[in-house]
Amino acid sequence: MKTKITLHYYAKSTKANTSGQLPIYIRLTVDGKRMEFSSKKFIDATKWSAELSKMKGTSEEARSLNEYLNLMKSKIYDIQMELIHKNELLTLEVFKNKLIGIEERSRTLIPIFQDHNNKIKELVGKEYAPGTLERYKTSLKHTIDFLEWKYKISDIEIDKINHAFITDYEFYLRSVRNCANNTAVKYIKNFSKIIKICLANNWIERNPFSNYKAKVREVERVYLSQEEIENIINKDFKTDRLSLVRDIFLFSCFTGLAYIDVKNLTKSHISRGIDGEKWIFTHRQKTETASKIPILPITQMIIDKYEDHPESNNQNKLLPILSNQKMNAYLKEIAGVCEIKKELTFHIARHTFATTVTLTNGVPIESVSKMLGHKNLRTTQHYAKVLDKKVSEDMMILRKKMLKSNNEKIIKKAN
């Protein structure tokens, strides 16, 4: 529906000044709603033409005043075209704000970014993990530091963020901050979410990311071999501390659960599965997807070992897990004792479950994906790519088939 806009100038006789001159008022009507405001110009009543809505005559005074009124009219039409172009509602209030200078305050980047982070903070434990908040806090810090490094400013208007800004920011992350490719891409991705918020609210017209492309490089996932797992299992540690860390790590190796998901486990997460055996039923904190994992014999042995552990009972936890930082520190010590050359971290246990424990032993990738709580199969397929042993076994089957086929042909020819 087309908005109807009318404009009318008139000399307001009820508001004459001390000199007897009348103020020239502007009456703006938008779809039947009317507002009136002063043009801040005055005129003698005898010089005003009510019929033509302008000053009479061709004097310099008349020419100057009438030109001013025409400029006001042009400004209103410009506002109308601007709002149409932006696909915004043409309301009386919007016209009023544009005309008399009460336009929406200029929006800057840092308060929008900080508001986003504040909202995530309020939703930690509900929709977001604590690590998500930390990542966005770090992203905000990098953004503030970049503004100081590049422009010597503490903030910037969002409509000044363009393609050059994005590419310079990426350069800063890679050079000054010395971020690896995937880390730099991650921070840029976090920043792009703030830009999406601005676009969704129509605070900016163009997306500075429209011609920007960044590619995450595939990282080789480190995992333990069967021999390395057995070394850890069979090692007799002299301290309870290392024995505990070893057991929790092995629990993850045979369940595929990430650190935070192991930490959140309680006895209520264990129930009978579809086969009548014990399963772990939980949800991944990172993605909120369900994980249903049958309990293997070694997993059950670890659960039984710590069933009456005081820390587990006091905190209503399935296992007495240490902090992630301490776990990783002690795992480095375990790697040294077991002569494992890989940099051992808790997350390697999840990779080990996906590769050595399941895929290598012929568990279908669809089942592995389900137990890992992946949202799509492509994520799980990254693990399948690194399994040379599986490729070897598959090709061995093909060789046997081809060899058998050739032998059959030879026998037929001989007969």
C-alpha positions as CSV (number, residue, x, y, z in Angstrom):
1,M,0.0,0.0,0.0
2,K,1.4,3.4,-1.0
3,T,1.9,5.9,1.8
4,K,0.2,9.3,1.2
5,I,2.4,12.3,2.2
6,T,1.3,15.9,1.9
7,L,3.2,19.1,2.9
8,H,1.8,22.5,3.5
9,Y,3.4,25.9,4.6
10,Y,1.4,28.5,6.4
11,A,2.0,31.7,8.5
12,K,0.7,31.1,12.0
13,S,-1.2,34.2,13.1
14,T,-1.6,33.1,16.7
15,K,2.1,33.2,17.4
16,A,3.3,36.6,16.1
17,N,6.6,37.8,17.6
18,T,7.1,41.2,19.3
19,S,7.7,42.8,15.9
20,G,4.3,41.6,14.6
21,Q,5.8,39.0,12.2
22,L,4.3,35.6,11.9
23,P,6.2,32.3,12.1
24,I,6.1,30.1,9.0
25,Y,5.0,26.6,10.0
26,I,5.2,23.3,8.2
27,R,2.3,20.9,8.3
28,L,3.3,17.4,7.4
29,T,0.6,14.7,6.9
30,V,1.5,11.0,6.6
31,D,-1.4,8.7,6.0
32,G,-3.8,11.0,7.7
33,K,-1.6,11.6,10.8
34,R,-0.5,15.2,11.1
35,M,2.4,17.1,12.8
36,E,3.3,20.7,12.7
37,F,6.6,22.4,13.4
38,S,8.2,25.8,12.9
39,S,10.5,26.5,9.9
40,K,12.2,29.1,12.2
41,K,11.5,31.7,9.6
42,F,9.2,34.8,10.2
43,I,7.3,37.0,7.7
44,D,5.1,40.1,7.6
45,A,1.4,39.0,7.3
46,T,1.0,41.2,4.2
47,K,3.9,39.5,2.3
48,W,2.6,36.0,2.7
49,S,0.5,34.3,0.0
50,A,-1.8,31.7,1.7
51,E,-2.9,30.5,-1.7
52,L,0.6,29.7,-3.0
53,S,2.2,28.9,0.4
54,K,5.1,31.2,-0.2
55,M,6.3,34.8,0.1
56,K,4.9,37.3,-2.5
57,G,7.1,39.1,-5.0
58,T,10.4,38.6,-6.6
59,S,12.6,40.6,-4.2
60,E,15.9,39.1,-2.9
61,E,14.2,38.5,0.5
62,A,11.3,36.6,-1.2
63,R,13.7,34.6,-3.4
64,S,15.8,33.6,-0.4
65,L,12.9,32.6,1.8
66,N,11.1,30.7,-1.0
67,E,14.3,28.8,-1.9
68,Y,14.7,27.8,1.8
69,L,11.1,26.5,1.8
70,N,11.8,24.5,-1.4
71,L,14.9,23.0,0.2
72,M,12.8,21.9,3.1
73,K,10.3,20.3,0.7
74,S,13.2,18.5,-1.2
75,K,14.6,17.2,2.1
76,I,11.2,15.6,2.9
77,Y,11.1,13.9,-0.5
78,D,14.7,12.8,0.0
79,I,13.8,11.2,3.3
80,Q,10.8,9.5,1.6
81,M,13.1,8.0,-1.1
82,E,15.7,6.9,1.5
83,L,13.1,5.1,3.5
84,I,11.6,3.4,0.4
85,H,15.1,2.3,-0.7
86,K,15.8,0.8,2.8
87,N,12.4,-0.8,2.7
88,E,11.5,0.9,6.0
89,L,8.1,2.0,7.1
90,L,7.1,5.5,6.2
91,T,5.7,6.7,9.5
92,L,5.1,10.2,10.9
93,E,7.5,9.5,13.8
94,V,10.3,8.5,11.4
95,F,9.8,11.7,9.3
96,K,9.8,13.8,12.4
97,N,13.1,12.3,13.7
98,K,14.8,12.7,10.3
99,L,13.6,16.2,9.8
100,I,14.3,17.8,13.2
101,G,17.5,15.9,13.8
102,I,16.5,13.3,16.4
103,E,17.9,10.5,14.3
104,E,18.9,7.2,15.7
105,R,22.2,7.4,17.4
106,S,25.3,6.2,15.6
107,R,26.0,2.6,16.4
108,T,29.5,1.4,17.1
109,L,31.1,-2.0,17.1
110,I,32.3,-2.6,20.6
111,P,29.1,-2.0,22.6
112,I,27.3,-4.4,20.2
113,F,30.0,-7.0,20.6
114,Q,29.9,-6.6,24.4
115,D,26.1,-6.9,24.5
116,H,26.4,-10.1,22.5
117,N,28.9,-11.5,25.0
118,N,26.7,-10.4,28.0
119,K,23.8,-12.4,26.6
120,I,25.9,-15.5,26.1
121,K,27.1,-15.1,29.7
122,E,23.5,-15.2,31.0
123,L,22.9,-18.4,29.0
124,V,26.0,-20.3,30.1
125,G,24.9,-23.6,31.3
126,K,21.6,-23.3,29.5
127,E,22.4,-22.9,25.8
128,Y,26.2,-22.3,25.8
129,A,29.2,-23.9,27.4
130,P,31.7,-21.8,29.5
131,G,34.3,-22.3,26.8
132,T,32.0,-20.6,24.2
133,L,31.9,-17.4,26.4
134,E,35.7,-17.5,26.8
135,R,36.2,-17.7,23.0
136,Y,34.0,-14.7,22.4
137,K,35.7,-12.7,25.2
138,T,39.0,-13.5,23.5
139,S,37.6,-12.5,20.1
140,L,36.4,-9.2,21.6
141,K,39.8,-8.5,23.0
142,H,41.5,-9.2,19.7
143,T,39.0,-6.9,18.0
144,I,39.8,-4.0,20.4
145,D,43.5,-4.6,20.1
146,F,43.2,-4.6,16.2
147,L,41.4,-1.2,16.3
148,E,44.2,0.3,18.3
149,W,46.9,-1.3,16.1
150,K,45.4,-0.4,12.8
151,Y,43.4,2.8,13.4
152,K,44.6,4.1,16.8
153,I,41.0,4.2,18.0
154,S,39.0,2.3,20.7
155,D,35.8,1.9,18.7
156,I,34.4,2.2,15.2
157,E,31.0,3.0,13.6
158,I,29.6,-0.2,12.2
159,D,28.8,1.3,8.8
160,K,32.6,1.9,8.3
161,I,33.4,-1.8,8.5
162,N,34.1,-3.0,5.0
163,H,35.9,-5.7,3.1
164,A,39.3,-4.0,3.7
165,F,38.6,-4.0,7.4
166,I,38.0,-7.8,7.4
167,T,41.1,-8.6,5.4
168,D,43.2,-6.3,7.6
169,Y,41.8,-7.9,10.7
170,E,42.7,-11.4,9.3
171,F,46.2,-10.2,8.5
172,Y,46.6,-8.8,12.1
173,L,45.5,-12.2,13.6
174,R,48.0,-14.1,11.4
175,S,50.9,-11.7,11.7
176,V,50.8,-9.8,15.0
177,R,48.9,-12.4,17.0
178,N,50.7,-15.2,15.2
179,C,47.5,-17.3,15.0
180,A,47.5,-20.5,13.0
181,N,45.2,-20.7,10.0
182,N,42.3,-22.4,11.7
183,T,42.6,-20.2,14.8
184,A,42.5,-17.1,12.7
185,V,39.5,-18.4,10.8
186,K,37.7,-19.2,14.0
187,Y,38.2,-15.6,15.3
188,I,37.0,-14.1,12.0
189,K,34.0,-16.4,12.2
190,N,33.2,-15.2,15.7
191,F,33.4,-11.6,14.4
192,S,31.1,-12.4,11.5
193,K,28.4,-13.3,14.0
194,I,28.4,-9.7,15.2
195,I,28.1,-8.5,11.7
196,K,25.1,-10.8,11.1
197,I,23.5,-9.3,14.2
198,C,24.0,-5.8,12.6
199,L,22.5,-7.0,9.3
200,A,19.5,-8.6,10.9
201,N,18.7,-5.4,12.7
202,N,19.2,-3.3,9.5
203,W,21.9,-1.3,11.3
204,I,24.1,-1.7,8.2
205,E,23.1,-2.1,4.5
206,R,26.0,-4.1,3.1
207,N,27.6,-7.3,4.3
208,P,31.4,-6.7,4.5
209,F,31.9,-10.5,4.3
210,S,30.1,-10.8,1.0
211,N,33.3,-11.2,-1.0
212,Y,35.4,-12.8,1.7
213,K,36.4,-16.4,1.8
214,A,38.4,-18.3,4.5
215,K,39.0,-22.0,4.5
216,V,39.6,-24.2,7.5
217,R,42.5,-26.6,6.8
218,E,41.9,-30.2,7.8
219,V,44.0,-31.1,10.8
220,E,45.4,-34.6,11.2
221,R,43.7,-36.0,14.3
222,V,46.1,-37.7,16.8
223,Y,45.0,-41.0,18.3
224,L,46.6,-43.9,20.1
225,S,47.3,-47.2,18.5
226,Q,46.3,-50.5,20.0
227,E,49.8,-51.1,21.3
228,E,49.9,-47.7,23.0
229,I,46.5,-48.3,24.7
230,E,47.8,-51.6,26.0
231,N,51.0,-49.9,27.3
232,I,48.9,-47.5,29.3
233,I,46.5,-50.3,30.6
234,N,49.3,-52.6,31.7
235,K,51.6,-49.9,33.3
236,D,51.8,-50.1,37.0
237,F,51.8,-46.5,38.3
238,K,53.3,-45.9,41.7
239,T,51.0,-43.0,42.6
240,D,47.2,-43.0,43.0
241,R,47.1,-39.6,41.2
242,L,48.5,-41.1,37.9
243,S,46.4,-44.2,38.3
244,L,43.2,-42.1,38.6
245,V,44.1,-40.0,35.5
246,R,45.0,-43.1,33.5
247,D,41.6,-44.7,34.4
248,I,39.6,-41.7,33.5
249,F,41.5,-41.3,30.2
250,L,40.9,-45.0,29.4
251,F,37.2,-44.5,30.2
252,S,37.0,-41.8,27.5
253,C,39.0,-44.0,25.1
254,F,36.3,-46.7,25.4
255,T,33.2,-44.4,25.5
256,G,34.3,-41.5,23.2
257,L,33.0,-38.9,25.6
258,A,34.7,-35.5,25.8
259,Y,36.1,-34.2,29.1
260,I,33.1,-32.1,30.1
261,D,30.7,-34.9,29.3
262,V,32.6,-37.4,31.5
263,K,32.7,-34.8,34.2
264,N,28.9,-34.3,34.0
265,L,28.1,-38.0,34.2
266,T,26.2,-39.3,37.2
267,K,25.0,-42.8,38.0
268,S,21.5,-41.9,36.7
269,H,23.1,-41.7,33.2
270,I,23.5,-45.5,33.2
271,S,20.6,-47.6,32.2
272,R,19.6,-50.7,30.2
273,G,19.8,-50.4,26.5
274,I,17.8,-52.0,23.7
275,D,19.9,-55.2,24.1
276,G,19.4,-55.5,27.8
277,E,23.0,-54.5,28.6
278,K,24.2,-51.4,30.4
279,W,24.5,-48.2,28.3
280,I,25.4,-44.6,28.9
281,F,22.6,-42.2,28.0
282,T,23.7,-38.6,27.9
283,H,23.8,-35.4,25.9
284,R,26.9,-33.7,24.6
285,Q,27.3,-30.3,26.2
286,K,29.0,-28.9,23.1
287,T,26.2,-29.7,20.7
288,E,23.3,-30.8,22.9
289,T,23.0,-33.9,20.8
290,A,22.2,-37.3,22.3
291,S,25.0,-39.9,22.9
292,K,24.0,-43.5,23.6
293,I,27.0,-45.7,24.3
294,P,27.0,-49.4,25.2
295,I,29.4,-50.0,28.1
296,L,32.3,-52.2,27.3
297,P,33.9,-54.6,29.9
298,I,36.9,-52.3,30.6
299,T,34.5,-49.3,30.9
300,Q,32.5,-51.2,33.5
301,M,35.6,-52.2,35.4
302,I,36.6,-48.5,35.8
303,I,33.0,-47.6,36.9
304,D,33.1,-50.4,39.5
305,K,36.6,-49.4,40.7
306,Y,35.4,-45.8,41.7
307,E,31.8,-46.7,42.7
308,D,32.5,-45.9,46.4
309,H,35.1,-43.2,45.9
310,P,34.3,-40.4,48.4
311,E,34.6,-37.6,45.8
312,S,32.2,-39.3,43.5
313,N,29.7,-39.9,46.2
314,N,30.0,-36.4,47.7
315,Q,29.5,-34.7,44.4
316,N,27.0,-37.2,42.9
317,K,29.4,-37.9,40.0
318,L,30.0,-41.2,38.3
319,L,33.8,-40.7,38.4
320,P,36.2,-38.5,40.5
321,I,37.5,-36.5,37.6
322,L,40.1,-33.7,38.1
323,S,40.2,-30.4,36.3
324,N,40.9,-30.5,32.5
325,Q,44.1,-28.6,33.1
326,K,45.4,-31.0,35.7
327,M,44.3,-34.0,33.6
328,N,46.3,-32.8,30.6
329,A,49.3,-32.0,32.8
330,Y,49.3,-35.5,34.3
331,L,48.7,-37.1,30.9
332,K,52.0,-35.7,29.7
333,E,53.6,-37.4,32.6
334,I,51.9,-40.7,31.7
335,A,53.0,-40.4,28.1
336,G,56.6,-40.0,29.3
337,V,56.4,-43.0,31.6
338,C,54.8,-45.2,28.9
339,E,57.3,-43.9,26.2
340,I,54.5,-42.5,24.0
341,K,56.0,-39.9,21.7
342,K,52.6,-38.2,21.0
343,E,51.5,-35.1,22.9
344,L,48.9,-36.7,25.1
345,T,45.8,-34.7,25.9
346,F,42.4,-35.8,27.1
347,H,40.7,-35.1,23.8
348,I,43.0,-37.7,22.1
349,A,40.9,-40.3,24.0
350,R,37.8,-39.3,21.9
351,H,39.8,-39.6,18.7
352,T,41.1,-43.0,19.9
353,F,37.6,-44.3,20.5
354,A,36.6,-43.2,17.0
355,T,39.6,-44.8,15.3
356,T,41.4,-47.6,17.1
357,V,38.6,-48.8,19.3
358,T,35.6,-48.7,16.9
359,L,36.3,-48.0,13.2
360,T,39.4,-50.2,13.0
361,N,37.5,-53.0,14.6
362,G,34.8,-52.9,12.0
363,V,32.1,-50.9,13.8
364,P,30.1,-49.2,11.0
365,I,30.7,-45.5,10.7
366,E,27.0,-44.7,11.2
367,S,27.1,-46.4,14.6
368,V,30.3,-44.5,15.6
369,S,28.8,-41.2,14.5
370,K,25.7,-42.0,16.7
371,M,27.8,-42.8,19.8
372,L,30.0,-39.7,19.3
373,G,26.9,-37.5,19.2
374,H,27.9,-36.0,15.8
375,K,25.2,-34.0,14.1
376,N,26.2,-35.3,10.6
377,L,28.2,-38.2,9.2
378,R,30.7,-35.9,7.5
379,T,32.2,-35.0,10.9
380,T,32.8,-38.7,11.6
381,Q,34.2,-39.3,8.1
382,H,37.3,-37.3,9.1
383,Y,38.3,-40.1,11.4
384,A,37.8,-42.7,8.6
385,K,40.3,-40.9,6.4
386,V,43.2,-41.6,8.7
387,L,42.7,-45.3,9.0
388,D,45.4,-46.8,6.7
389,K,44.8,-50.2,8.4
390,K,41.1,-50.1,7.4
391,V,42.1,-49.2,3.8
392,S,44.6,-52.1,3.8
393,E,41.9,-54.5,5.0
394,D,39.4,-53.3,2.5
395,M,41.8,-53.6,-0.4
396,M,42.9,-57.1,0.8
397,I,39.3,-58.2,0.4
398,L,39.3,-56.8,-3.1
399,R,42.6,-58.5,-4.0
400,K,41.2,-61.9,-2.8
401,K,38.1,-61.4,-4.9
402,M,40.1,-60.5,-8.0
403,L,42.6,-63.3,-7.4
404,K,39.7,-65.8,-7.0
405,S,38.1,-64.5,-10.2
406,N,41.4,-64.9,-12.2
407,N,42.0,-68.4,-10.8
408,E,38.5,-69.5,-11.9
409,K,39.2,-68.2,-15.4
410,I,42.5,-70.1,-15.6
411,I,40.8,-73.3,-14.4
412,K,38.1,-72.9,-17.0
413,K,40.7,-72.4,-19.8
414,A,42.7,-75.5,-18.6
415,N,39.6,-77.6,-18.8
